[in-house]
Amino acid sequence: MDKEARLARLNRRYEREQKARKEAETIAERVTADLYAAGLQLERLNLDLEGANEELQSLNQSLRDFVAVASHDLRAPLTTILGFSSMMSSRWDDIDEKRRREFTGLVHKNAAHLARMVEDLLTVSRIDAGVLETRAKVIEFREAMHEVMEGFQEGAVKVRVECPEHLALFADEDHLQRILTNYVSNALKYGEPPVVVEAEEGPDCVEIRVRDAGMGVPEEFVPRLFGKFSRAEDSATRSHTGTGLGLSIVRGLALANGGDTWYEPNAPKGSCFAVRLPKTAA
């Protein structure tokens, strides 16, 4: 009897130990699962934090770039306007007619330059905020190019346009003209002739390329071409002022019209800036 009682007690102890072991294993599994889930959540939070940090760094860089533009590119024309207008206001009777016209012309030139930079900053702000208004319609490409080239005066003779007759696309007219004006202006300013504007029709889009035979864009700068405040620091660009927003605006306008932009080297040398825009409404 004692032997049977001892055996029963051992069995009950064994069962309790087995039960306790199973409960411990269950708890361990639950804790492990909770720790694994917490680890995944922490990993996601770290990724979100890294993304937020990258975005914050990008915003900080944009702010630094804007301050640099404001401190130099905006200040320079303002200084000229204030200086010459102050001099003319205080010494008008002492300045001959020829000098008055010269000074007034300088004030107007710098005011126009300042107005363009302010408009660029406002356009970028509207693009970034997603509130850019787009009034798309069917546009005949040759007519649009004709209007663009009228603004270049003597520079227009250096530009050749190649496209099929009656080629049309679907875009906001002002946005298209601004895109083309920027591309052609850059080709005339930084490139070398011949400057050629090509347009060809695809299945559902029109691709436009502006080519020149200059030095091209440095390979290391290409990834930043369409970024805000981006300007290559070389001998071809250092002599020209600007906010570095032109190509960023071009891309924003193209995207707003259902298209895109890109750069490719020209053959045998030079640059080729391209834009793709839809032929019809989406």
C-alpha positions as CSV (number, residue, x, y, z in Angstrom):
1,M,0.0,0.0,0.0
2,D,2.7,2.4,0.9
3,K,4.4,1.5,-2.4
4,E,1.2,2.2,-4.3
5,A,0.7,5.5,-2.5
6,R,4.2,6.6,-3.2
7,L,3.7,5.7,-6.9
8,A,0.5,7.7,-7.0
9,R,2.2,10.7,-5.5
10,L,5.0,10.4,-8.0
11,N,2.5,10.2,-10.9
12,R,0.6,13.3,-9.6
13,R,4.0,15.2,-9.2
14,Y,5.0,14.1,-12.7
15,E,1.6,15.3,-14.1
16,R,2.0,18.7,-12.3
17,E,5.5,19.1,-13.6
18,Q,4.3,18.2,-17.1
19,K,1.5,20.7,-16.9
20,A,3.8,23.4,-15.5
21,R,6.3,22.7,-18.3
22,K,3.6,23.0,-20.9
23,E,2.3,26.2,-19.3
24,A,5.9,27.5,-19.3
25,E,6.4,26.6,-22.9
26,T,3.1,28.3,-23.8
27,I,4.1,31.4,-22.0
28,A,7.6,31.3,-23.6
29,E,6.0,30.9,-27.0
30,R,3.6,33.8,-26.3
31,V,6.5,36.0,-25.0
32,T,8.6,35.1,-28.0
33,A,5.8,36.0,-30.4
34,D,5.2,39.3,-28.6
35,L,8.9,40.0,-28.7
36,Y,9.0,39.2,-32.4
37,A,6.0,41.4,-33.1
38,A,7.6,44.2,-31.0
39,G,10.8,43.8,-33.0
40,L,9.0,44.1,-36.3
41,Q,7.1,47.2,-35.0
42,L,10.4,48.7,-33.9
43,E,12.0,47.9,-37.2
44,R,9.0,49.7,-39.0
45,L,9.3,52.6,-36.6
46,N,13.1,52.8,-37.3
47,L,12.4,52.8,-41.1
48,D,9.7,55.5,-40.6
49,L,12.2,57.5,-38.5
50,E,14.9,57.1,-41.1
51,G,12.4,58.3,-43.8
52,A,11.4,61.2,-41.7
53,N,15.0,62.1,-41.0
54,E,15.8,62.0,-44.8
55,E,12.8,64.1,-45.5
56,L,13.8,66.6,-42.8
57,Q,17.4,66.7,-44.2
58,S,16.0,67.3,-47.6
59,L,13.8,70.1,-46.3
60,N,16.7,71.6,-44.4
61,Q,18.8,71.5,-47.6
62,S,16.0,73.2,-49.5
63,L,15.8,75.8,-46.9
64,R,19.6,76.4,-47.0
65,D,19.4,76.6,-50.8
66,F,16.6,79.1,-50.6
67,V,18.5,81.2,-48.1
68,A,21.5,81.1,-50.5
69,V,19.3,82.2,-53.4
70,A,17.7,84.9,-51.3
71,S,21.0,86.2,-50.0
72,H,22.6,86.4,-53.4
73,D,20.4,86.0,-56.5
74,L,17.5,88.0,-55.1
75,R,19.6,90.5,-53.3
76,A,21.8,91.4,-56.3
77,P,18.9,92.8,-58.5
78,L,17.3,94.4,-55.5
79,T,20.6,96.2,-54.8
80,T,20.8,97.4,-58.4
81,I,17.2,98.6,-58.4
82,L,17.5,100.4,-55.1
83,G,20.9,102.0,-56.0
84,F,20.0,103.4,-59.4
85,S,16.5,104.4,-58.4
86,S,17.9,106.2,-55.3
87,M,20.5,108.0,-57.4
88,M,18.0,109.1,-60.0
89,S,15.6,110.3,-57.3
90,S,18.2,112.4,-55.6
91,R,20.1,113.6,-58.6
92,W,17.6,113.6,-61.5
93,D,18.4,117.2,-62.6
94,D,22.1,116.5,-62.7
95,I,21.9,113.4,-64.9
96,D,21.7,113.9,-68.7
97,E,19.0,112.2,-70.8
98,K,21.3,109.5,-72.1
99,R,22.3,108.4,-68.6
100,R,18.7,108.5,-67.4
101,R,17.6,106.1,-70.1
102,E,20.6,103.9,-69.3
103,F,19.8,103.8,-65.6
104,T,16.1,103.3,-66.2
105,G,16.9,100.4,-68.5
106,L,19.0,98.8,-65.8
107,V,16.3,99.2,-63.2
108,H,13.7,97.6,-65.6
109,K,16.1,94.8,-66.6
110,N,16.8,93.9,-62.9
111,A,13.1,94.2,-61.9
112,A,12.2,91.8,-64.7
113,H,14.9,89.4,-63.6
114,L,13.7,89.6,-60.0
115,A,10.0,89.1,-61.1
116,R,11.1,85.9,-63.0
117,M,12.8,84.5,-59.9
118,V,9.9,85.3,-57.7
119,E,7.5,83.6,-60.2
120,D,9.8,80.5,-60.2
121,L,9.7,80.3,-56.4
122,L,5.9,80.6,-56.4
123,T,5.5,78.0,-59.2
124,V,7.7,75.5,-57.2
125,S,5.6,76.2,-54.1
126,R,2.4,75.4,-56.0
127,I,3.9,72.3,-57.5
128,D,5.1,71.0,-54.2
129,A,1.7,71.8,-52.6
130,G,-0.1,69.9,-55.4
131,V,-2.3,73.0,-56.2
132,L,-0.9,73.8,-59.6
133,E,-3.9,74.5,-61.9
134,T,-3.7,72.8,-65.3
135,R,-6.0,73.7,-68.3
136,A,-5.1,71.1,-70.8
137,K,-6.2,71.2,-74.5
138,V,-5.1,70.0,-77.9
139,I,-2.1,72.0,-79.1
140,E,-0.5,71.9,-82.5
141,F,3.2,71.6,-81.8
142,R,4.6,73.8,-84.7
143,E,2.3,76.7,-83.6
144,A,3.5,76.3,-80.0
145,M,7.1,76.3,-81.1
146,H,6.5,79.4,-83.3
147,E,5.2,81.4,-80.3
148,V,8.2,80.2,-78.2
149,M,10.8,81.2,-80.8
150,E,9.3,84.7,-81.1
151,G,10.6,85.4,-77.6
152,F,14.2,84.6,-78.6
153,Q,14.6,87.2,-81.3
154,E,18.1,86.8,-82.9
155,G,18.6,83.5,-81.1
156,A,15.7,81.9,-83.1
157,V,17.8,81.6,-86.2
158,K,20.1,79.2,-84.4
159,V,17.2,76.7,-83.7
160,R,16.0,74.1,-86.2
161,V,12.6,72.5,-85.6
162,E,11.9,68.9,-86.9
163,C,8.5,67.4,-86.5
164,P,5.7,65.9,-88.6
165,E,3.1,68.3,-90.0
166,H,0.0,68.8,-87.8
167,L,1.6,67.0,-84.9
168,A,-0.6,67.7,-81.8
169,L,-0.5,67.0,-78.1
170,F,-2.7,67.4,-75.1
171,A,-1.3,69.8,-72.4
172,D,-1.7,73.2,-70.8
173,E,-0.5,75.7,-73.3
174,D,1.3,78.0,-70.9
175,H,3.0,75.0,-69.3
176,L,4.1,73.6,-72.6
177,Q,5.5,77.0,-73.7
178,R,7.4,77.3,-70.4
179,I,8.9,73.8,-70.8
180,L,10.0,74.5,-74.4
181,T,11.3,78.0,-73.5
182,N,13.4,76.6,-70.7
183,Y,14.9,73.8,-72.8
184,V,15.7,76.0,-75.8
185,S,17.0,78.8,-73.6
186,N,19.4,76.4,-71.8
187,A,20.6,75.0,-75.1
188,L,21.3,78.5,-76.5
189,K,22.9,79.6,-73.2
190,Y,25.0,76.6,-72.2
191,G,25.3,74.6,-75.4
192,E,26.6,75.1,-78.9
193,P,24.9,75.1,-82.3
194,P,23.3,73.5,-84.0
195,V,20.3,73.5,-81.6
196,V,17.6,71.1,-82.9
197,V,14.1,70.7,-81.5
198,E,12.7,67.3,-82.5
199,A,9.1,66.0,-81.9
200,E,7.8,62.6,-82.7
201,E,4.5,60.8,-82.2
202,G,4.3,57.6,-80.1
203,P,1.3,55.3,-79.6
204,D,-0.2,57.5,-76.8
205,C,2.2,60.3,-76.4
206,V,4.5,62.9,-78.1
207,E,8.2,62.9,-77.3
208,I,10.1,66.2,-77.7
209,R,13.9,66.5,-77.6
210,V,16.0,69.6,-77.6
211,R,19.6,68.8,-78.7
212,D,22.7,70.9,-78.8
213,A,26.4,70.2,-79.7
214,G,28.0,71.7,-76.6
215,M,30.0,70.1,-73.8
216,G,27.1,68.2,-72.4
217,V,26.2,67.7,-68.7
218,P,28.9,66.3,-66.4
219,E,28.0,62.7,-65.7
220,E,28.2,63.1,-61.9
221,F,25.6,66.0,-62.1
222,V,23.0,64.2,-64.2
223,P,21.1,62.6,-61.2
224,R,20.6,66.0,-59.7
225,L,19.6,67.8,-63.0
226,F,15.9,68.1,-62.3
227,G,16.2,68.8,-58.6
228,K,15.4,72.1,-56.9
229,F,18.2,74.7,-56.7
230,S,20.5,72.5,-58.8
231,R,23.3,74.2,-60.7
232,A,26.4,72.6,-62.1
233,E,29.5,74.5,-61.1
234,D,31.6,74.6,-64.3
235,S,32.9,77.3,-66.6
236,A,29.8,77.1,-68.8
237,T,27.3,77.8,-66.0
238,R,29.3,80.0,-63.6
239,S,28.8,83.1,-65.6
240,H,25.0,82.8,-65.7
241,T,22.8,83.7,-62.8
242,G,19.5,82.0,-61.8
243,T,17.8,80.1,-59.0
244,G,18.5,76.6,-60.2
245,L,14.8,76.0,-60.3
246,G,14.2,75.9,-64.1
247,L,14.5,72.1,-64.7
248,S,12.7,71.3,-61.4
249,I,9.8,73.4,-62.7
250,V,9.9,71.7,-66.1
251,R,9.6,68.3,-64.5
252,G,6.8,69.5,-62.2
253,L,4.9,71.0,-65.1
254,A,5.4,67.8,-67.2
255,L,4.1,65.6,-64.4
256,A,1.1,67.8,-63.8
257,N,0.2,67.3,-67.4
258,G,0.5,63.5,-67.3
259,G,4.1,63.4,-68.7
260,D,7.7,63.2,-67.6
261,T,11.2,64.6,-68.4
262,W,14.6,63.1,-68.7
263,Y,18.2,63.8,-70.0
264,E,20.3,61.8,-72.4
265,P,23.7,62.6,-73.9
266,N,23.5,63.8,-77.5
267,A,25.5,62.0,-80.2
268,P,28.3,62.6,-81.1
269,K,28.5,65.3,-78.4
270,G,26.3,67.7,-76.5
271,S,23.1,67.5,-74.5
272,C,19.6,66.2,-75.1
273,F,16.7,67.3,-72.9
274,A,13.5,65.5,-73.4
275,V,9.8,65.7,-72.4
276,R,7.0,63.2,-72.9
277,L,3.4,64.5,-73.0
278,P,0.1,62.8,-73.8
279,K,-1.6,63.1,-77.1
280,T,-5.1,63.0,-75.7
281,A,-6.9,63.4,-72.4
282,A,-6.5,60.5,-70.0
